[in-house]
C-alpha cells in the first residue's frame, strides 16, 4: 500500500494532497498491466477515466485529416495522461498506445467525482492544480507558435527528457524508437528541418545521435535555445 501511496505522491496532480486524501484516491485506483502494442483507448472513445504511469512508456497521438498519425507526446513513469476528461463529459481527444510494457493506474472520473463531493478541500486542490496545468499548456502552445524550429526542437527534446529520463554518466538517453518523420510531426515542422536542427545541436555538443537514439550531452546548452 505504501508503495502505491508514494507513487500517487510523485504525481503533480496529487503532490499537494495530504496522506489521508491520498489513501482515499488509492481506494478508487485500479492498477492495470498492458503489453507493448496495446491500445488503452482510442481517439473519440468516451472519456471515462484518467491514468498515471507506474512503469513503461505510453504514446499519445491523433489522426490527421489525411489519416496520418500525429504524435503529441510520449510519457514515462510518474506522468499523468487523459486528465483533460476530469470534470468534463467529453470523448478522449487522442489515442493512447503502449510503447513499452506498462503498469498503469486507472482512476474512473465518476469515482473521483463521487469522492470529492464529500471532500471539498481535495476538490479545491485538484481544481487549482488542473487550472495551473491548463494555463501552462496554453502558454507553451503560444510560445511554440511564435518561435522557430530550433526553439521547438529543443523544447520537445527537453520535455521528452523530463518524461523519459534515463541517466547514464551524467547524460540523458532518449531511446524513443521514433523516425525523423515522427519526431518532425511532434515538433510541427518538416523532416528535413528536424534533421538540420539535430545536426546543428550535435555539432555544438548539445546532443549525440546513435541510430534512432538521441543522447542529451549538455541540457543547459540545449536550454539556451529557449
Secondary structure, 3 states (H helix, E strand, C coil): CHHHHHHHHCCCCCCCCCHHHHHHHHHCEEEEEECCCCEEECCCCECCEEEEEEEEEEEEEEECCCCCEEEEEEECCCCEECHHHCCCCCECCCEEEEEEEEEEEEEEHHHHHHHHHCCHHHHHHHHHHHHHHHHHHHHHHHHHHHCCHHHHHHHHHHHHHHHCCCEECCEEEECCCCCHHHHHHHHCCCHHHHHHHHHHHHHHCCEEEECCEEEECCHHHHHCCC
